[in-house]
Amino acid sequence: MIPTNQIKIAFLGGGNMASAIISGLIKQGFEPQNLLAIDPLPTARNHLTEQFNIRTATDLSQCGNFLEVSQLLVLCVKPQQLLEAISQLKNSISHLTEPKLLTLSIVAGVRITDIAKQLGHSRVVRAMPNTPALIQKGMTGLFAGQHVNQQDIDLINMVCKSIGASIWVSKESLLDAVTAISGSGPAYVFSMIEHLTNSGHALGLSIEQAQLLATQTVIGAGELALSSSESASTLREKVTSKGGTTFAALEVLRQRAWGEALEEAVHAANLRAKEMGDEFGKK
C-alpha cells in the first residue's frame, strides 16, 4: 500500500459528501495537494479551497495529468448528471494504460454494471454512505465490482474509515437494503427526535430543553446498543418494567403497530432504491 501522504484521489463532484470525505481524509493524514475536486460550481470549489486548501478544477480539461497519477476516482455527482460526467471522463482517461483507474461511486441507485458500461471497465466499487458522514459518524455499505482486488479494497476501507464505519455486502442488490436502513435511516431518527421534542414541549419543557433531552437520548441509546453484546430487544426489556412509564408508552406504540409501520417504511425505501437502479439502467 502506498503511504497515506502519497495517495492521490480525484473527486468528480464537490458537494456535501465529497466535502465530508475530504475532511476525513485530511484528518487521517492525507495531503491536501494530493486531493482534487472537479465541480462546475464556483461556490463548491471556493468552499473546498478555503476549508481544506485542496486543488480544484472547473472541468476535466483543467486537471492536467492528475488523473494519470491518481490511485482513486470518486464519483460524487447526482444520478441525472452521471452520464454526461462519465462521457467527459472517458475522453480524459481513454489514453491511460492498464490497470484502469479504481473508481468509487457514491451515486445513489446506479448499479456497477451501468457504471462499468459507461466507463469501459468494472474496477468499480459502489458505496452507499449516509449524512452522518458529514461529522465522520457515517455508515457506509460497499460492494465491489468484478475486477476489484484486495489492494483496492484496502484503499476503499481507508477512505470509508475517514467518514465512519462501513460494511461490505455479498450481493449488490443488498445495497438497496443498506439504502433503506442506514441511507434513509437518519431521516427516520430525525423524525423521532422531532416528535419527541414536540411532545416534551407540549408537556411544559422549553423547545431547547426538549430537543436536548430527545437528541441526547437517541445518541446515548445508540452508543449503548453499539457497545453492548446484548440485542436491542434485550436492552429494551431492561428499560421496561411492567406497569411502569416505559411499559405504558410502548403499549401505545404496540397498539398503533409502530414497529410494523417502520418495517413497512423500510421495505418501501428498499423497493424505491431498486426502482431507481432499474430506471437508470434503461437509459
VENJO-V585187 format. One record per residue. N is the residue number from 0. RES is the residue in one small letter. OMEGA is omega in degrees with one decimal (999 if undefined). Layout:
BEGIN
n: {N;N}
res: {RES;RES}
omega: {OMEGA;OMEGA}
END
This chain:
BEGIN
n: {0;1;2;3;4;5;6;7;8;9;10;11;12;13;14;15;16;17;18;19;20;21;22;23;24;25;26;27;28;29;30;31;32;33;34;35;36;37;38;39;40;41;42;43;44;45;46;47;48;49;50;51;52;53;54;55;56;57;58;59;60;61;62;63;64;65;66;67;68;69;70;71;72;73;74;75;76;77;78;79;80;81;82;83;84;85;86;87;88;89;90;91;92;93;94;95;96;97;98;99;100;101;102;103;104;105;106;107;108;109;110;111;112;113;114;115;116;117;118;119;120;121;122;123;124;125;126;127;128;129;130;131;132;133;134;135;136;137;138;139;140;141;142;143;144;145;146;147;148;149;150;151;152;153;154;155;156;157;158;159;160;161;162;163;164;165;166;167;168;169;170;171;172;173;174;175;176;177;178;179;180;181;182;183;184;185;186;187;188;189;190;191;192;193;194;195;196;197;198;199;200;201;202;203;204;205;206;207;208;209;210;211;212;213;214;215;216;217;218;219;220;221;222;223;224;225;226;227;228;229;230;231;232;233;234;235;236;237;238;239;240;241;242;243;244;245;246;247;248;249;250;251;252;253;254;255;256;257;258;259;260;261;262;263;264;265;266;267;268;269;270;271;272;273;274;275;276;277;278;279;280;281;282}
res: {m;i;p;t;n;q;i;k;i;a;f;l;g;g;g;n;m;a;s;a;i;i;s;g;l;i;k;q;g;f;e;p;q;n;l;l;a;i;d;p;l;p;t;a;r;n;h;l;t;e;q;f;n;i;r;t;a;t;d;l;s;q;c;g;n;f;l;e;v;s;q;l;l;v;l;c;v;k;p;q;q;l;l;e;a;i;s;q;l;k;n;s;i;s;h;l;t;e;p;k;l;l;t;l;s;i;v;a;g;v;r;i;t;d;i;a;k;q;l;g;h;s;r;v;v;r;a;m;p;n;t;p;a;l;i;q;k;g;m;t;g;l;f;a;g;q;h;v;n;q;q;d;i;d;l;i;n;m;v;c;k;s;i;g;a;s;i;w;v;s;k;e;s;l;l;d;a;v;t;a;i;s;g;s;g;p;a;y;v;f;s;m;i;e;h;l;t;n;s;g;h;a;l;g;l;s;i;e;q;a;q;l;l;a;t;q;t;v;i;g;a;g;e;l;a;l;s;s;s;e;s;a;s;t;l;r;e;k;v;t;s;k;g;g;t;t;f;a;a;l;e;v;l;r;q;r;a;w;g;e;a;l;e;e;a;v;h;a;a;n;l;r;a;k;e;m;g;d;e;f;g;k;k}
omega: {177.3;177.1;-176.1;-175.1;177.6;-179.0;179.5;-177.3;176.5;179.0;174.7;-170.7;-175.4;-178.7;-172.9;-176.6;174.7;179.3;179.5;-179.3;180.0;178.3;-179.8;180.0;-179.9;176.8;178.3;177.5;175.1;-178.7;-179.4;-177.9;177.7;179.0;-179.1;175.5;-179.6;-178.2;-179.3;-176.4;180.0;179.9;179.0;-179.2;-179.3;179.4;-177.8;178.9;-177.7;-175.3;-170.4;179.4;178.0;174.7;174.1;177.7;178.7;178.0;-174.2;-179.7;-178.4;-173.8;-176.2;-179.6;-173.5;-179.0;-179.3;-176.9;-179.0;174.5;-174.5;171.1;179.3;177.3;-176.4;-177.6;175.2;-178.0;-178.3;179.0;-169.1;-176.6;179.1;-179.3;-179.3;177.2;177.3;-178.7;-179.5;178.7;-176.5;-174.6;-175.8;-178.0;-176.3;178.4;177.5;-3.4;178.5;-176.7;176.0;-175.6;175.4;-179.4;171.5;179.0;-173.2;170.0;-174.6;-173.7;-177.4;-179.9;-179.8;175.6;-178.8;179.5;-179.8;-177.7;-176.8;175.6;-177.0;172.0;-170.4;171.1;177.5;-177.6;172.4;176.7;172.7;-169.5;173.8;171.9;-179.9;177.9;179.4;176.6;-174.8;172.9;-175.0;171.8;-173.7;172.0;-174.4;174.8;-169.7;-172.5;177.2;-178.5;-175.8;177.8;176.1;-179.3;178.4;179.1;178.8;177.4;179.2;179.7;-177.6;176.0;-178.6;-179.1;177.6;-179.1;179.5;173.7;173.2;177.6;-173.5;178.5;-178.3;179.9;178.9;174.9;174.3;176.3;175.8;178.5;-176.7;-176.0;-174.6;178.4;177.5;-173.6;178.3;179.0;177.3;-178.7;178.2;177.8;177.5;178.1;179.7;-177.4;174.6;178.5;179.3;179.5;178.5;178.4;179.3;179.6;172.8;177.4;172.7;177.8;-178.4;179.1;-177.9;-178.8;177.6;178.5;-178.2;-175.5;-178.6;177.1;178.0;178.9;-177.7;179.9;178.4;178.9;178.6;179.4;-178.6;-175.4;-175.8;174.4;-178.8;-179.6;177.9;-179.4;177.5;177.7;177.7;-179.0;-179.3;179.3;-169.2;173.6;-177.5;-178.7;-179.0;-175.6;-179.6;178.0;-179.5;-179.9;-178.1;177.7;175.6;179.1;178.3;-179.8;178.2;179.4;-177.2;-179.8;178.7;179.1;178.7;178.0;177.3;178.3;178.5;178.1;178.3;178.5;178.2;179.6;-179.6;177.1;177.6;-179.8;179.5;177.2;178.1;-178.5;179.2;-178.4;179.5;-176.2;999}
END
